[in-house]
Amino acid sequence: MTSSTRRAVLSLYMRVFRVARSWSAQSGVNADSLTERKYIIQEARTLFRQNQQLTDAASIKRCIDECEARIEIGLHYKNPYPRATYLPPLGLATQKGRKLKGQQRLRKQAKPVYLQSHDET
């Protein structure tokens, strides 16, 4: 990892904690604000530690883009949790063949940038 990439990642990490420190829930209830702050901090720690061993510049850039997108979406919608995607189970395949491997590949490609680190449930 280059020094500029390292600086960008550390800056982003600190930005997440600054957002968490000043976060207030949309409901205005203090308990909700504390719960959401804890979620933001825990999610940031988990994802940054999970991706700590990355060395490929493209994968690091993808993770940085995901983090920035999640911050902006969270601030815009006043909701720290990732937005759900609603794709029908066989909605991405062509009419000719509805193969499971093709479906999995298309679902992975259709996943938004802010959900790349989350597995489907």
C-alpha positions in Angstrom: 0.0 0.0 0.0 1.4 3.4 -0.9 1.6 6.2 1.5 -1.2 8.2 -0.2 -3.5 5.2 -0.1 -2.7 4.6 3.6 -3.4 8.3 4.3 -6.7 8.1 2.4 -7.7 5.0 4.4 -6.8 6.5 7.8 -8.6 9.7 6.9 -11.7 7.8 5.9 -11.5 5.8 9.2 -11.3 8.9 11.2 -14.2 10.5 9.2 -16.4 7.5 10.1 -15.6 8.0 13.8 -16.3 11.8 13.5 -19.7 11.0 11.9 -20.5 8.5 14.7 -19.5 11.0 17.4 -21.9 13.6 16.0 -24.7 11.2 15.0 -28.2 11.8 16.2 -31.1 9.5 15.3 -33.9 10.7 13.1 -36.4 9.8 15.7 -34.8 12.2 18.2 -34.7 9.6 21.0 -31.4 9.6 22.8 -31.4 5.7 23.2 -31.8 5.3 19.4 -28.9 7.7 18.8 -26.7 5.7 21.2 -27.6 2.4 19.5 -26.9 3.8 16.0 -23.6 5.3 17.1 -22.5 1.9 18.5 -23.6 0.3 15.3 -21.6 2.8 13.2 -18.4 2.3 15.3 -18.8 -1.5 15.4 -19.4 -1.8 11.7 -16.4 0.4 10.8 -14.1 -1.6 13.1 -15.3 -4.9 11.7 -15.0 -3.9 8.0 -11.7 -2.1 8.4 -10.2 -5.1 10.2 -11.7 -7.5 7.7 -10.0 -5.6 4.9 -6.7 -4.8 6.7 -4.7 -7.4 4.8 -5.7 -6.2 1.3 -2.7 -5.3 -0.9 -4.3 -5.0 -4.3 -4.8 -1.4 -5.3 -8.1 -2.1 -7.1 -9.7 -3.9 -4.2 -8.5 -1.1 -1.8 -10.1 1.5 -4.1 -13.3 -0.5 -4.2 -13.4 -0.7 -0.4 -12.8 3.1 -0.2 -15.6 3.8 -2.6 -17.9 1.6 -0.7 -17.1 3.3 2.6 -17.6 6.8 1.1 -20.9 5.7 -0.5 -22.2 4.3 2.8 -21.2 7.5 4.6 -23.0 9.7 2.1 -26.1 7.5 2.0 -26.2 7.4 5.8 -25.9 11.1 6.1 -28.4 11.8 3.4 -31.1 9.4 4.6 -30.3 9.8 8.3 -30.0 6.0 8.6 -26.7 4.3 9.3 -27.8 0.8 8.3 -27.1 -0.4 4.7 -30.0 0.0 2.4 -31.6 -3.2 1.3 -31.7 -4.3 -2.3 -34.8 -6.1 -3.7 -34.0 -8.4 -6.5 -36.5 -11.2 -7.3 -34.9 -14.6 -7.0 -34.9 -15.4 -10.7 -35.4 -11.8 -12.0 -32.0 -11.3 -13.6 -31.8 -14.4 -15.8 -32.8 -14.4 -19.5 -35.9 -16.3 -20.4 -34.0 -19.0 -22.2 -32.1 -20.4 -19.3 -32.6 -19.9 -15.6 -29.4 -21.5 -14.3 -28.4 -21.2 -10.6 -24.7 -20.3 -11.4 -25.8 -17.6 -13.9 -28.2 -16.2 -11.3 -25.5 -16.0 -8.6 -23.1 -14.3 -11.0 -25.7 -11.8 -12.1 -26.8 -11.0 -8.5 -23.2 -10.4 -7.6 -22.7 -8.0 -10.5 -26.0 -6.2 -9.7 -25.1 -5.6 -6.0 -24.7 -1.8 -5.4 -21.2 -0.5 -4.4 -22.4 0.3 -0.8 -23.2 -3.4 -0.2 -20.1 -5.1 -1.6 -18.9 -6.2 1.8 -22.2 -7.7 2.9 -23.2 -11.2 2.0 -26.8 -11.9 0.9 -29.1 -13.2 3.6 
